[in-house]
Each structure stands twice: as C-alpha cells, then as structure tokens.
Amino acid sequence: MGAESGPRRSPKIEDFLETPTRRLADWHWLWTGNHAFPIRSHRGFLGRLLVSIKRLLRPLVKTPQNDLWERQRVFNTVLLEHLMDLERRALDERHEHRVRHLEAFMDEGLKEVMGHNDALFARVDQKMDRYRRQSSQLVTSLGAALALVEQTGATTPALEPLVRSREELSYLELEQRYRGTGDDIEERLSVYLEVLSGQEPILDLGCGRGESLELFERQGWAAEGVDGSAEMVEQCRKKGLHAHEGDLFDHLAAAQPESLGAIVSFHVIEHLPVETLDRLVRLAFRALRPGGILILETPNPLSVVVAARNFWLDPTHRRPVHPETLRLFYELAGFEAIEFLPLRPFAAQDRLPELNLQGLAPEQRDLADRFNRLRDRLDDVLFGDQDYALIGRRGK
C-alpha cells in the first residue's frame, strides 16, 4: 500500500505497463479518468493483422459490458480513495510521532543545558562570594594597618593617596546606603527645573555621583560639576558628564566674574566649616551674572528629628545650617528675592497620630480639636520637612 519514493509528477499510461506503478495517486488518476490501455503491436504481417482485429472487436466487446465496467471503475475509485486516506493518516501519524519525539528531545536537551547553566552560575556565585570575602578582608586589614600608621604619626606622602582612597571608599558606601538611589535623588531635584530653566551655564558644587548633571543634560542644558572626591568624579566621567576634581572654593575663585547663570549645591554646605560658608556665598555672587541664581540645599535643623538624629548618620557632617543664618549670608553678599523652600516632608505614618473627630460626642469634640491643634504644633517641631533650600537671585 505504500507509495513509491521520488518527486511528484503527472502520471502516464506507460507507468502501468511492464512494471506497474506503486503510486496510489496514479491509479486514482487512471480509474477516475477512465483511461484506456493501448493495444500492443506485434511484428510481421500477422501481428499487424491481429492488432487491427483487436481494434475492430474492442467496441463490440466493451459496449455490452459498460454497466459492469462502470461499477468496477467506481468500486476501484472508492477503494483507492480509502487506501489514499489510510496512507495520509499513516503519514500524519508518523509526522506527529516525529514531532513529539523532537519536542521530547529538545525538552530533554533544554533541561540538560539549563542544568549545566545552573551549575555554572552556582560555581560563578561561589567564586564571586569568595572574591567578595577576600576583598572585604583585604579592605579591613588595610584599614586597620592605616589606622595604626595614623595613630603613630608615621604617615608619609607616599601613603596619603592610599589613606584618601580608603576614606573615599568609606564615604561612597555611606552615600549608597543613606542618600538614596540615583532615581530617588533625580526625582527630588526635579523641583528645581522650572527656576533653573534658561539659567545656563550651570555649575554644581559637590556634584557627587552626578545625578543633577544627568538631569540637566537631559534638559539640554550646559552644566559642569566639581567635587573633591576622585572616585565621584570618575563615576561622573564614565557617564559622559563634565566633572572636575578639585576644591570648591578654588574652582569658584577661578571662575570669570559674571560668567555663570546658576550655581547649585546639594547637601554640601553642612560638610563645610561654618566660617567658610559666608565666603562660599560671596564667591558665588561674584561668579554669577546679573539675574543669576544660587541654590543651596541642606538638611533642615528646624526639625528636631533631623537635627538630633538623622543629621548625624553621616560622620562627615560638621553642624546643621540654620536657614536664617544662611539667609543672612545671602543678604550680606547682595542676593535679592531670597526664597525659603521646604523639602521632603516626613511620611504621614512616621508622624504623630491625629484624633478622628467623627463619631465623638459634642462635649468631647472641642477637647479633641484642641488636642489636634497642639499635636500639629508639636508635630511640626519634631518632624516638619527633612531638607530645605535657599534660592537667591543676583540683582540686575
């Protein structure tokens, strides 16, 4: 019942002579088309005579048998169609079996590959853990050795870069742990976009990891930063930002008078000695053109929680800067239209709870209302806003 192999082609009568074809489709063509076999020729005169007699007798023999012939032809056609259907089913089953076998093979292979990958990643994780432990041990051993050298006063110029590198590493870890992610900081800084629009070029004093510079670059603004940490500046440069390593005061003093449109500094002034803060504001005034803006952001000491607790998480903080003290420095330097901007209020769940007046009896509601007003005053002193900024403009 199987079909012959080879490419498909149109059947011919010759396919059924000598060695008959094994293609069911060819036999179906023969019977549905009612194709007649040729009368074979014979050699010699008698052969040709015999062929002529067969041709004369064929219609006489075939006509009485037309009904029987037609039934036989229909039967053969139906039988062939049934056989062809069985053949197609068998072929489909073979294909389906092959597909299932291929799927099973691929699934098994994929599981094996994933198993190898899992084992490979497990080994990589083990090596990374070992390297992290070794690096941590090396850093701690180095820190202990440097502490001993510093204690004995034997620090040499050759060791100073190593001491500074360890300090920068420590501060970088502190920044990553408590300052927040880059996305968090950029979201906080977006409050300044409106006031800084059109104030190019912008200088960021203490640019750190470059969050503000990235934000300004996306606005298409010309901006550059300066920071005393080589590690921070290197991170900025890897992002393609314009940053310089150096002293903030030296950089400001070297700026051309009235050459900048804005100077910003976020969480830097609390790291400076208080006697230098006034000088920073005056140098900024000198570098700003008329209409230029100075923005200094710092933790808010008007919040007891910030001043007494959160501020001291960073050991490099010197002292909180009161907004009125900073305002005085702005005024003495010549800034006008000075604006106090409270930032980052504490979340409601972190503040003092408030009494719900609904459902209270009238005689209790007045007492509860007075309690809530007292709560508001106390809550504002204890919590308030975590940061503030002072925005000053140089007169035109």
LINDA-V996207 format. One record per helix or strand. SS is the DSSP state (~ for helix, > for strand). FROM is the first residue (numbers start at 1). TO is the last residue. If there is no record, write none. Layout:
ss=SS from=FROM to=TO
ss=SS from=FROM to=TO
This chain:
ss=~ from=13 to=16
ss=~ from=24 to=32
ss=~ from=44 to=63
ss=~ from=66 to=152
ss=~ from=157 to=178
ss=~ from=182 to=196
ss=> from=202 to=205
ss=~ from=211 to=218
ss=> from=223 to=227
ss=~ from=230 to=238
ss=> from=243 to=245
ss=~ from=248 to=254
ss=> from=260 to=266
ss=~ from=269 to=271
ss=~ from=274 to=287
ss=> from=288 to=299
ss=~ from=304 to=308
ss=~ from=310 to=313
ss=~ from=323 to=333
ss=> from=335 to=345
ss=~ from=348 to=350
ss=~ from=362 to=382
ss=> from=385 to=394
